[in-house]
Amino acid sequence: MHLGGEGPQKSRQLELALEDRGEASKVERSVEAPTAMHDNGRSGASGLMERVCERANLQAALKRVRKNKGSAGIDGMTVDELPEYLRTHWPEIREQLLAGTYQPSPVRRHAIPKSGGGVRELGIPTVVDRFVQQAILQVLGPRFDATFSQHSYGFRRGRSAHDAVVQAQRYVNEGRRIVVDVDLERFFDRVNHDVLMGRLAKRIEDKLLLGLVRRYLEAGMMANGIAMERHEGTPQGGPLSPLLANVLLDEVDRELEKRGHAFVRYADDCNVRAAVQACWRTGDGPVAQALREAAAAGERDQERRRSYLVGWKNYFRLADTPGVFRALDEWIRHRLRALHLKHWRRGRVIYRELRHRGLSDLAARRVAANARRWWKNSAMAINLAFPIRYFDSLGIPQLVA
């Protein structure tokens, strides 16, 4: 295994560290941890934890964690430091995993604002725990995913938000125009651990693995230097969290199917019998919020603005709402014209620049006389100085196109 930026010798050292230790390690574990290996019922028969610790699975997990990057956990270790750490410590971690004694670290609390108000609470695991969780996910994911509802689109391989929108549009075209938007408020924060573990136990025989998942759920959260116990919830931020949420919400899917409803579910957001509304909300919705941020970013960097808008256009291109996109195009140009005025600042500069761009003497004087009222002025005759073709020449994409 060669990981970018690392020499062949270090890569080989890491490869050896992740190597299965063969029969010797099995004998050693049978001596050191007889209880964990023999008194756990069905765990020895399934060998799921052994599969988690296989070298090929670990290599794939390490590659994924490094690709995803992400912030450090409570120990401050970065993803770039992870390979070096594993070269030394993986054999010990592996023994703890196979003996059922590995103890995950608390997650680091991180709150991000939500567009509709309030905050979304994330729990950032250490990179070592992200590595272990990813290895578990790669073993359990295929085992569960094949049995999930066809109406579930969130956090599943080969499925995306675009697929959810396409299916929702099919429902609309079929005449299903009445929408019930179901949002399970604070779902991730209120997951009952016992209920979730009961669902998992129906499908997982390996009690070592079940015990490890339980310890991840109860690992606690670090905030302001204080570790807080957690008796419910599965904080968003770790690789396992989406799978665990889908395991629990699959029962909701089955109940809706039993009742004959047509629906689309993406994580804890479900639309019954119609389209996914979030893709075309205006006002303070996610699209408008993102575009406002994009326009503000463009004041500092023209190319960054363009790439940001192109990204959002591509993401929401499936929403069949040209009127909404047209209104957003007008808002973006309004915002960009205001930024020009803000950049010029002084009345005489505004007057000179507007006259240079073809505005009449009277119109230029009216705008310049209220130099600080950028937003109001940008809705006046200034659009003659900055027509649509001007923004087209700068490469600003039109969402409605």
N, C-alpha and C positions, 0 to 999 in steps of 0.2 A: 504494500500500500504506500503510495507516494502522495503526500499532501502538499499543496502549493507552498513554496517558500521554505521547505525543509529539505535538508540534504539527505541523500540515500541512507547514510549511516543512522541518522536519527529516526528516519522512517522505519528502518529495519528494527531498531530498538523498540519502537512503539508497536510494531507488528508482533514482535516476540512477547511484549508485555500483554497484548490482547490475545495471545495464543492460548488455546485450550491446553491445560496441563495434563491431559490424558489420564491413564489409569492410576498413576501415582497420586494425582490430586483426589481422585475418587476414594482411594484407599485412605488417604490422609483425612478426608472429610468424614468418612465412616467412623474413624477413631475419635476425631475431635468433636463431632456433632451428631452423635447417634440419635438423640431425641428429635432434632430437626428433620433428619432424613428418614426416620422409621416410624415416628409417632404422629405423623401428620396425615394419616389416612391415605387419600388418593393422590397426594402430591407426587410420590415416587412413580406412580403409573403414568402420569401425563408428561412429566419432564419439561414443562413449559419454562421453568426458570433456567434449566440447562440450555434451552434454545435461546433464551434472552442473552445468555453469556457466551454464545458461540461467536467465534472470531468474525465471520462474515457479517453477522448481524451487528456486532459492535463497530466494525469498520463503517458500515452504512450509517449507523447512528451518529458516529463522530463526524462524518462528512456532512450530514444533515444539520447538526447543531452548529457547525462552523459556518455553513452556508446561510443559515437563518440569522446568525450573529446575535443581536440582542444585548440588553444591559446585563451588568454583573449582578449577582445576588448579594446576600449579606456578607459574604467573605471577600468581596471585591475582585474575585478572579474573573478574567475575561476569557472569551472563547479562544483567543490566540494563545493563552497560557495553558489551556486545557491539555493539549497533547503532551507537553513536557510533564505536567502533573501526573498524567496517566502512566507515563513510562515508569515512574517510581511507585505509584500507589495502586495501580489497577489490580495486581495480584491480591493485595489485602482486601480491596473492595469486593472483588469477585468471591473470595472466601466468605466474606460477611453476607453477601447476597445468597449464596448457596447454603449457608448455615442458618439463614433466617434472622441474622443479628444486625443487618445494615439499618442505620437510623438516618433518615433524610434530615437535612437542615431546614429550619423555618424559612418561609419565603419572605422576600422583601416587599413590604406594602408600597404600592405606587398607585396614586389616584389620578385619573385623567378626566377633564371636563367633558360632559356630553352635550351635544348640540341643542337638545331640548331642555337643558338645565340639569343640575345635579352632577354627580361624578360617577365614573365607572371605576370600580376598585380592582386593580390587578395584583396578583401575587407573583413576584419574580423569583423563581428558584435559582439556586446556585448553578453554575454551568455543569458541575459534576452531576447534580440531580437532573438537570435537563438531559444530559447524556444518558443516564440510566432510564429516565422516563421515555426517551425516544426509542431506546432499545426495547422496552416493554411494549410501546405502541406498535412497533413493527411486527411484533409477534401476535399481539391481541387484535390489532386493527383488522387484518383480513378475516380473522375468526368471527368477528362480529359484523363487519360491514356487509358481508354477503347476505345477511338475514335482515338488515334494516329495511324499512319501508321505502318504496320507490318515490314517495312524496318527500323524503328527507334529502336536503341538498347541502346542508352546512357541514364543512370540515370532513368531506368524504373524497377519497381519491377518484379522479375522473369526473367530479361534479363541481359546479361553481355557482356563484350568484347569477351569472348570465343564464345558466341552464334553468335556474329557478324562475327567472323573468320570462324566458321563452315558454315554459310550461304554464305560467300564470296567464300569458297572452293567449295561449290556446284556449284556456277556460273562458276568457273574455270573448273570443271569436265564436265559441260554442253557445254564447248567449248568457253565460253565468255572470251577470252584471252586479249582483248584490255581494258586497264584501263584508266579511266579519274579520277585523284585524285583531288577532290575539297576540298580546305581548305579555309573557310571563314575567311580571315585575320582580327584579332582583333574583331571578331563578338561580344563577350561579352561586349567589350568596346564601341560599336557603336550602340547598340540597341536603336531604337527610342521609347521613352516612350509613345508618343501619339499612335503610331501604335500598340504597345504591349497592351496598355490599351483598345484600340478598339477591339482587338482580345479577350481579357478577358471579356469585356462587353457583347459580343455575347453569352457568356456561363454562366456568373455569374450575377444573379439578385440582389444580396445584395450589395447595394451601400456603406454600411458601410465597407464591406470587400474590395470592389474595392478602396475605399478611403485609406484604410490602406495599400494596396499593392502599391498604387501610392506614399504614403509617404515613404515607404521603398525604392522605386526606387530613390526618390529625397532626401534621408536622408543626402547625402553628404559624403565626405571622409576626414578623419583626417590624415595629413602627417606633420611630424616635428612640431607638436603642432598647426598647422593651419588647420581649417576646410574649405574645398573647396566644393562649390556647385556642384551638378551633374545634368546635363540636358539631358544626354543620357547614355546608358550603364546599365548593370546589373552585378556588380562585382561578380566574382566567390568567394565563401567563405561562403555563407549563404545557408541554406536548400532550400530556395525558388528559387534560381538562376537557377538550372538545369530545373525545371519545366517550368519556364518562358521562358527559351531558347527553350525548346521543343514546347511550345505553338506557338512561332513565327516561328520556323523552320518547323512546320507541313505543312505550306503552300508550302514550298520548296518540301517536300515529295510528296504532292498531285500533284504538277506540273510535277515532274519527273514521277510519276505513269501515269499521263494523257498522257505523251509522250511515254509511253511503255518501259521505261528504267528499267533494273534490277540493283539495287543498294543496298548499305548498308550504313547507316548513324549512326555515334556514336558522339553525341553532334554536334560540328561544323565541324567535319571531315567526309567527304562523299566520297565513292568510287563508281563510276558508272560503272556497267557491269563487275566488276571483283573483285579481292581479296583486302583485307585490307593490304596495303604495309607496314604500320608501324611496323608490327610484325616481319619482317625479314630484316630490314635495318641494314647495317653493317657500318663500319667506325665510324662516329660520331653520329650514330643513337642511339635511346633510349636503345636498348639491350646492345650494346657495352659499352655505357656510364655507365649503371648500373653494368655491369660485372667489368669494371675498378674500380668502387667504391667498389665493393665487394672484389676484390683482395686486394685493399689498406686497407680495413677494416680488412681483414684477417691477415695482418701483426701484428695487435694488439690483435686479438682474433680469434683463429682457428675455434671455434664452430660458432661464428658469421658469419664468411666467409661461412661456409658450409650451414647454414640455409638461408643466403641471396641468394646463388646460387640455392639452392633447390626451394626457392620461385619463382625466375625468371624462372627456368626451368619449373615449374608447370604452371606458367602463360602463357608462350609462347609455351607450348608443342604442341598446335594444328597447329602451322606453319609447313607445310610440306616442310622443307628446310634443309635436313640433311647436305648438303654441307656447308651451312652457320654455322650451329651449330658445325660442325667438325672444321671449321676454328676458331671459338670462343674458342673451347676446347684447340686448339693449342696455341692461344693467352694467355689464362689463365695460362696454364702451363709455357709458356715463362715468363710471369709476375711473377709467384711464384718462378721460379728458380732465377730470378733477385733479388727478395726480400731476398732469402737465401744469395746471394753474398753480398748484402747490409748489411745484419745483421752481416756477418762475418767481413766485413770491411777490415782488414789488409791482405796483401798478404800472410804472413806466415800461418795465420789462414785458409785462403782459400785453400792454398796448402795442409795443413794437413787434412782438412775435405774432400777435393776431393780425396786425396790418400786413405783415410779411406773408402771412398765409391766406390773404385775400379777403379778410373781413373788412367791412366798411368802417369809415372813421367813427361814425356814431356808435355802431355796435361795439367796436373795440373800446371806445371810451366808457361805455356803460359797464362793460365787464371789468375794466381796469379800475373803475371807481369803487368797486366792491371786491378788492383784491383778495380779501381773506375769506370770502364766502364761496369757497371752491365748489362745493357740491351744488349749490343753487346756480352758480354761474355756468357750470358744465351742462346744465339743461337748457341754456339759452341758445343764442345764435352761434355759439362756439362750435356746434356740430358742423357748421359750414367750413370752419377752419380745419376740423378733424373729421372728414367724412369716412364712411365705411371703407372706401378704397385705401385710405391712409393706413388703417389698422391691418388691412389685407397685405399691404406692402411690407409691414413689419413681421408678417408671419403669424399674426394672432388668429387662431382658428375660429370659425363660426360654428357654434354647436348645432345650429339648425341645418347646416349643410349636410 
